[in-house]
Amino acid sequence: MLFQGLVGLSEAMYLWLVAAGLSLIFGVMRVLNFAHGSLYMLGAYFAWVAFRVSGSFVVALLVGPALVAAVGWVIEFGFLRRVYSAPEAFQLLLTFAFVLMLDDVVKLAFGPVYQSPPTPAALSGAVVIGHSILPTYHLFILGVGTLVGLGLWLFLEKTSFGLVIRATAADREMARALGVRSSRLFTWVFVLGAWLAGLGGALSMPVRAISPGMGEFIIIEAFVVVVLGGLGSLRGAFVGALLIGLLHAYGLLFMPVFELALGYMAMAAVLIVRPWGLFGVREG
Amino acid sequence: MAPRRGTTRRRFLQSAALAAAGLGLPKAFAAETPDLKLKKPIKIGCQTILSGPLGGYGEFMRKGTVLAVEEINKAGGIGGSPIEVNFRDEELKVDVGVKNARYFVQDWGADFLIGIDSSAVALAVGEIMPSLDRILVVTHGATEKFNEDLVFKRHNRHCFRVCVPVYQDGIASAMVAKDLPVKRWATISPDYEYGHTSWKMFRAYLKKLKPEVEFVGESFAKFGTVDFSSHITKVMGANPEGIFSTEWGGEAVAMVKQARLFKVFEQTKAVMIGMGAAMDVLQGLGPDYPDGTWASGRYYFGYPDTPENKRFNDAFRKRWDGPPSYPSETSYTAIHAIKKAVEKAKTLDVPKVIEAMEGLELDRPAGKCVIRKEDHQAVYAVPWGQIKHDPKFPMPTLANLKVFPTDEYYRKPPFAPVEG
């Protein structure tokens, strides 16, 4: 019972990493980044390549997300920047174009077959209590997810750059009037968001099957999480991801027939009662 | 969300080139095939899953189809007419599958349809084949409702299938399971037609063969599941001794990897994966595929030891630089079945080709096979075996092969209901 919950929470951590980046980017830039799932996919592939080259999981975890951050920089600096003044639909179309392109690029570069490097031996163990088992890897993921959450919180609350980000998210015009160079800020926020998605992908690399299109499933769930928690709210993304993870794990246990619908039902309920999300800010 | 691709430009050029290659061949090559003066080219539309986490699977179907078409065109085509083939992404969605079928026949001018991975799509497309008046040869979707209900009980004569149905996953598996030291079984399987129907069959037939078995847990995962952890904890909570699963493609890869982390292979006495011997799963898991796992498919490249199978393996490796997976064999066979039936009927007239295909005998790579007249189902045996890491091969292989006579595990007309 307890373990079912812990397993649900560990599944939620991947979702949290993707949703955190998605929410951060939306909060600051007002861009709904459809390609965020693709960045998650790239994180997995880059980490896999780094693992193949170095043979080290640690190197893979460091290099994979860093490369995704670099791709994030190219996307923002080279493309997104040019459509900020265009209607939102165009921005959405552009990011959607990246979903299609990145899927095909990955397919061309790595082939359509599932890649899956072996799970590192050091993390292949498990905690066993009676018939209940919790793999070390799941504990590791729980740890990393929590640390990233703490780190993001410290970064946003305690550093001056974090302050600028929060100020811009709260009132873009005012921040600009006070001298914040939003163009540079946007680039860094997008890079950070891409890094978070890349980290999620890199962490999934040894335990899930890597394949072109793997980002298309997580992006839908990440959207649910972000809407649930409130667009632009990191705390909301964290709580939303945990909620979806728990609903999934316990839903399977107690009402498997409805399990699929639970997350969407929660989202619908929030949209009706609190359209701005659990932790979102009511606009207007 | 999945990217919508029909014919990409590259694929279109590819198929056009194939057709052109066939047309351009000198008559000498066509010596074996009499010119039946049929329309040129004969068009075959193939739909399979070509995107998303299961896209690696469809790629193998595409490769088998292209190999067959190239070989046949080189030898003069079907009765002197070259084949032109076109691919579309089925996306495992009923509406997309039906739309593809209509596009193929009504817009592109297909003479035959092959492919289809999803059981639900196979049933839906099968339903409209009489109105499209074309023959459909299914190469993967495995539900027994296709041959038993659609063809046999409801007399839909336009539908054929050249891959083993769920009898392989649900009945042959029970024949393996009865000799295993397992009494308590549980499943983690896909939450759609195929997953439910094979688990139901497995339970019904195993109960008959070994009445003391119990079925203690089940968890069905939706299409697109990447993390099976919650399913595994749920099922393992029932303390089963054996796990039966019909997950496939990238989902089987993810499930096995995660089951390893949860020590499922140490805590149970047997794990059986109906589609576990597909090449994409063998290659995807590599060293992470635990020794002794029971696996099967719709064909296994190492069986049978016949000249036809050797020739197919060699040709496939030469063309694609790797061994064939089972959808490669079934799609390869579908094209050859169409050729044989058309040349027997000496016409493209649909009712006559249907007649020629009923009872057709094929020497396919997977062995000798007959397409049963009553339910249009190809009958041939596929082994179950245990995963073994053989240093001679770059991926895990099957050992301890168990092959049952088709007579013992193919359900027969009039198809009594499965109890349980």
Interface residues (C-beta under 8 A of the other chain):
Chain A: F3 Q4 V7 G8 S10 E11 Y14 V99 L100 D103 D104 K107 G111 P112 V113 Y114 Q115 S116 P118 T119 S124 A126 V128 H131 S132 I133 P135 T136 Y137 H138 S204 P206 V207 R208 A209 S211 P212 G213 M214 E216 F217 I218 I219 I220 H248 A249 L252 L253 P256 L260
Chain B: M1 A2 P3 L50 S51 G52 P53 L54 G55 G56 G58 E59 D191 S219 F220 K222 G224 V226 D227 S229 S230 H231 I232 T233 K234 M236 G237 N239 G249 G250 E251 V253 A254 K257 Q258 R260 L261 F262 K263 Q267 D280 Q283 G284 L285 G286 P287 D288
